């Protein structure tokens, strides 16, 4: 473990009482691993019923091979671990070491089952020698009883051999999965996604604080109306106490039913939101998330300092990602000034301020210290081939009738010689543009647009060496109708009567 990793792990441990005088010894030991965000408690004796119930209530799971109980970090679990052990120290084994130890245990189980499978197979093979010459079980003979017993023993041994052989594959699969999981958790791309998740959690915690700060400012503003206009004050409280998260649940109904005065509703709402912004639990979650981010970034490597030109958009994206409430940035005399609706998060600015004016270099240092990388502009993907839009042609009546006759003739030729099959001729359909537009939408529309080849055939798809390819090159598109449910009848060509016609680019001689 490197110095930076150890330092980050020490930070993530979030110990309390490190600077106090020596504390009395505790019988148990508690550790924290920043790699998997878990607290482990190594109990030195069997817990009594009350202590064990507390362990269960906090969802600690038993790991007998590691000799500990573990659970994902939370303030309540950390307090319990401190109560049991007095302090929380960094976990002595890494994720890879624990995975290697577990894989070794699983390999031992695999080898043990392999030995059992060989033993059972040898036993079954030895018993089967009695039946090797094809001697059947003689019904009524004095050897029948022993023969049936040997047959049952042989079948049981073969069943056990097959079961153990299957367990060999199972434990080998489990051992491979344990090592693969440890390697997966340490991959850079997985760590980057974990950082994004932590940032999302951080924004969620900060959003709760931002909403409470906003609500406090709002109710303090409403409270000032009490001395100016009592009627307006009561009306405002009666309306806003039921809006969003401005007040605790049921405040609105109590005000409407007369069980709570407007003054009491304002007092209860302010007390509720002050409790949120002053909550130690929320503060500990934020601090812990920041420490986990520091650890993950230390493992991933230092973030490069942004040397490009800063813009208000870049700063707003940075502040928004780190939990600021609707930040607005603009150039200032010394660099850039950012303004937030409520106080900036404490890891952005230690002071409770809503305005932050820094030089461009100071902003770059802050972004680097926070682990923020300015997203690079991705170039537009170049098209592999030029796509030329095929013209949609409304054919002339002469071309439409000629093409329809061609399709009818080809359909008749396709069914020629088949018994009990008769080709049916289709006729062109003439519609106005309004009629076509009103009936050509949706999956079950009777009309569609098709691509046409130079020989007059429709472009379709076919399989060629396992790949779907077109049957030919299209030269234009036309409108057709497939409304008929009759088989062996071609599609009908559609003419738009209130639009000019155009000749089809078809090689009629071909």
Secondary structure, 3 states (H helix, E strand, C coil): CCHHHHHHHHHHHCCCCCCCCCCCCCCCEEEEECCCCEEEEECCCCCCHHHHHHHHHCCCEEECCCCEEEEECCHHHHHHHHHHHCCEEECCCCHHHHHHHHHHHHHHHHHHHHHHHHHHHHHHHHHHHHHCCCCCCCCCCCCHHHHHHHHHHHHHHHHHHHHHHHHHHHHHHHHHHHHHHHHHHCCHHHHHHHHHHHHHHHHHHHHHHHHHHHHHHHHHHHHCHHHHCHHHHHHHHHHHCCCCCCCCCCHHHHHHCCCCCHHHHHHHHHHHHHHHHCCHHHHHHHHHHHHHHHHHHHHHCCCCCCCCCCCHHHHHHHHHHCCCCCCEEEECCCEEEEECCCCCCCCCCCCCCCEEEEEHHHHHHHHHHCCCCCCCCCCCCCCCCCCCCCCECCECHHHHHHHHHHHHHHHHHHCCCCCCCCCECCCCEEECHHHHHHHCCCCCCCEEEEEEECCCCECCEEEECCEEEECCCEEEEEEEECCCCCCCECCEEEEECCCCCECCCCCCCC
